[in-house]
Amino acid sequence: MFSGKRKWTWMILLGMSFLVLVPRPGYSENLLPKLVFGLEDTGNPGDLVPTLQILFLITILSLAPSILIMMTSFTRILVVFHFLRQSLSTQTVPSNQILIGLALFITFFVMKPVINEVNQEALQPYLQKKITQKEAFARAEKPIRAFMLKQTREKDLELFLDLQQEERPQSPDDVPLSSLIPAFIISELKTAFQIGFLLYLPMFLIDLIVGSVLLSMGMMMLPPMMISIPFKILLFILVDGWYLIVESLVKGFV
């Protein structure tokens, strides 16, 4: 009985496959779209411009994560969050996905004035065909450059200018991006490590106190981490740690 049911099931499936795969007259040629990629000779040089623009946009989209990380507040925020998690000794709580998501939303909040200025001064005029693509990039660069210059230490900027053996810029607009971007990154990393050090201090004191108490009580076999973690979390909750950290991070970019 079971083999008979299986036989009929296979026959029905084969019949349905036959109906789907066999082309039907009249409109079988229009069932599926056809995509063709290739290279053809052209006598008009202008035909190459849209292709190059598409390739350029694809390149920009592929580099968008790096641009977001390296030219915004994302680096400092994410590094501070990881220092916080390590100081609390909570291992994977919060998870990397939560920390990255929170860092992204705070980054969008911090960068909102810059994004609005880029949209109003560069993107919208370009979409309305009032300015050229080159002019749009020049306008979009100004607010981003101003943001990075504000957060970059002069010492770090001088380092990369000296390494490139370039002359001192006469104005902020003359600072090359090839020197500004790496200087901005190491400035952000130093600031994030400074904040991380301040986060570690109270947590280190709790570990030190708990370890000393356990040692004085002769409980050397009990891991101090098991006792200190609840006290760290309790301290972090009592001082409203997330509020204070996010507030200090956002105000640091104002």
C-alpha positions in Angstrom: 0.0 0.0 0.0 2.8 2.3 0.9 4.7 1.6 -2.3 1.6 2.3 -4.4 1.2 5.8 -2.8 4.9 6.5 -3.5 4.4 5.4 -7.1 1.5 7.8 -7.7 3.4 10.6 -5.9 6.3 10.3 -8.3 4.0 10.2 -11.3 2.3 13.4 -10.2 5.6 15.2 -9.6 6.9 14.1 -13.0 3.8 15.3 -14.7 4.0 18.7 -13.0 7.6 19.0 -14.0 6.8 18.1 -17.6 4.1 20.8 -17.7 6.5 23.4 -16.3 9.5 22.6 -18.5 7.8 22.0 -21.8 7.5 25.3 -23.7 3.9 26.3 -24.5 3.1 27.7 -27.9 2.5 31.4 -28.4 4.3 33.0 -25.5 7.1 30.5 -24.6 9.7 33.0 -25.8 8.7 35.6 -23.3 8.6 33.5 -20.2 12.1 34.4 -18.8 14.1 37.6 -19.3 17.4 37.4 -21.1 20.5 39.2 -19.8 23.4 39.9 -22.1 26.8 41.2 -21.0 29.5 41.9 -23.5 31.9 44.3 -25.2 31.1 46.0 -28.5 33.1 48.4 -30.7 31.7 51.9 -30.8 32.6 55.0 -32.7 31.2 57.4 -30.2 33.5 58.0 -27.1 30.5 59.3 -25.2 29.1 55.8 -25.0 31.9 54.9 -22.6 31.0 57.6 -20.0 27.9 55.9 -18.5 29.8 52.6 -18.2 32.6 54.2 -16.3 30.1 56.0 -14.1 28.4 52.7 -13.2 31.7 51.1 -12.4 32.6 54.1 -10.3 29.3 53.8 -8.3 29.8 50.1 -7.8 33.3 50.8 -6.4 31.9 53.4 -4.1 29.2 51.0 -2.8 31.8 48.3 -2.2 34.0 50.8 -0.2 31.0 52.2 1.7 31.6 50.2 4.9 35.3 51.3 5.0 34.2 54.9 4.4 31.7 54.7 7.2 34.2 53.3 9.6 37.2 55.5 8.8 35.6 58.9 8.2 32.9 59.0 10.8 32.5 58.7 14.6 31.9 54.9 14.3 35.5 53.9 15.2 35.6 55.7 18.5 32.1 54.5 19.6 32.6 50.9 18.8 36.1 50.7 20.4 34.7 52.3 23.6 31.8 49.8 23.7 34.3 46.9 23.4 36.4 48.3 26.2 33.2 48.6 28.3 32.3 44.9 27.7 35.8 43.7 28.5 35.9 45.8 31.7 32.6 44.3 32.9 33.9 40.8 32.1 30.6 39.8 30.6 32.3 38.0 27.7 29.8 38.2 24.8 27.1 40.2 26.5 26.1 42.5 24.8 26.8 40.6 21.6 28.8 42.0 18.7 25.7 42.5 16.7 24.1 44.6 19.4 27.2 46.7 19.9 27.7 47.3 16.2 24.0 48.2 15.7 24.0 50.6 18.6 27.3 52.2 17.3 25.7 52.6 13.8 22.6 54.4 15.1 24.7 56.7 17.4 27.0 57.3 14.4 24.0 58.3 12.3 22.8 60.6 15.1 26.2 62.3 15.5 26.7 62.6 11.7 23.2 63.9 11.0 24.2 67.6 10.6 27.0 66.5 8.2 24.7 64.2 6.2 22.1 67.0 5.9 24.6 69.5 4.7 26.0 67.0 2.1 22.5 66.3 0.9 21.4 69.9 0.6 24.7 71.3 -0.9 25.8 68.4 -3.0 23.4 65.5 -3.6 20.2 67.4 -4.3 21.7 69.9 -6.7 23.5 67.0 -8.5 20.2 65.0 -8.8 18.5 68.1 -10.2 21.3 68.4 -12.7 22.3 71.9 -11.4 25.9 71.0 -10.8 28.4 68.6 -12.3 29.6 65.4 -10.7 33.0 66.9 -10.0 31.5 69.9 -8.3 29.1 67.7 -6.3 32.1 65.7 -4.9 33.9 69.0 -4.0 30.9 70.3 -2.1 30.3 67.0 -0.3 34.0 66.9 0.8 33.8 70.2 2.7 31.5 69.2 5.6 33.2 65.8 6.0 36.6 67.5 6.0 35.5 70.0 8.6 34.2 67.2 10.9 37.4 65.3 10.6 39.6 68.3 11.2 37.7 69.2 14.3 38.4 65.8 15.8 42.0 65.4 14.6 44.9 66.3 16.7 47.4 68.7 15.2 50.3 66.3 16.1 48.8 63.4 14.2 48.2 65.6 11.2 51.7 66.9 11.2 53.0 63.3 11.3 51.4 62.3 8.0 52.2 65.7 6.4 55.9 65.2 7.3 55.9 61.5 6.1 54.6 62.7 2.7 57.1 65.6 2.7 54.4 68.1 1.8 54.3 71.8 2.5 52.2 73.1 5.4 48.7 73.9 4.1 47.7 77.5 4.2 44.1 76.8 5.1 42.0 73.8 6.2 40.8 73.4 2.6 44.4 72.8 1.5 44.8 69.7 3.8 45.0 66.6 1.5 42.6 63.8 2.3 45.5 61.3 2.0 47.0 62.8 5.2 43.8 63.9 6.9 42.0 60.5 7.0 44.8 58.4 8.6 45.5 61.3 11.1 41.8 61.3 12.0 41.8 57.5 12.5 44.7 57.4 14.9 43.3 60.4 16.8 40.0 58.6 17.2 41.8 55.5 18.4 43.8 57.4 21.0 40.6 59.1 22.3 38.8 55.7 22.4 41.7 54.2 24.4 41.7 57.1 26.8 38.0 56.6 27.5 38.6 52.8 27.8 41.3 53.4 30.4 38.9 55.5 32.5 36.2 52.7 32.2 38.7 50.1 33.3 39.7 51.9 36.5 36.6 51.4 38.7 36.2 47.8 37.4 39.8 47.1 38.2 39.3 48.4 41.8 36.4 46.1 42.3 38.5 43.1 41.1 41.3 44.2 43.4 39.0 44.6 46.5 37.2 41.3 45.8 40.5 39.4 45.3 42.0 40.9 48.5 38.9 39.9 50.6 38.8 36.4 49.2 42.6 36.0 49.9 42.2 37.3 53.5 39.3 34.8 54.1 41.4 31.9 52.8 39.1 31.2 49.9 41.9 30.9 47.3 40.1 28.2 45.3 37.1 30.5 44.6 37.6 32.5 41.3 37.4 36.2 42.1 35.6 36.8 38.8 32.5 35.0 40.0 32.1 37.4 42.9 33.3 40.6 41.1 31.0 40.4 38.0 27.7 40.9 40.0 29.3 43.9 41.8 30.5 45.4 38.5 27.0 45.0 36.9 25.4 46.5 40.0 27.7 49.5 40.0 27.1 50.0 36.3 23.4 50.0 36.8 23.4 52.3 39.8 25.4 55.0 38.0 23.2 54.6 34.9 26.3 53.6 32.9 24.8 53.5 29.4 23.3 57.0 29.8 26.6 58.4 30.9 28.7 56.7 28.3 26.5 57.6 25.3 26.1 61.1 26.6 29.9 61.6 26.9 30.5 60.0 23.5 27.9 62.2 21.7 29.0 65.4 23.5 32.6 64.6 22.6 31.7 65.2 18.9 29.8 68.5 19.4 
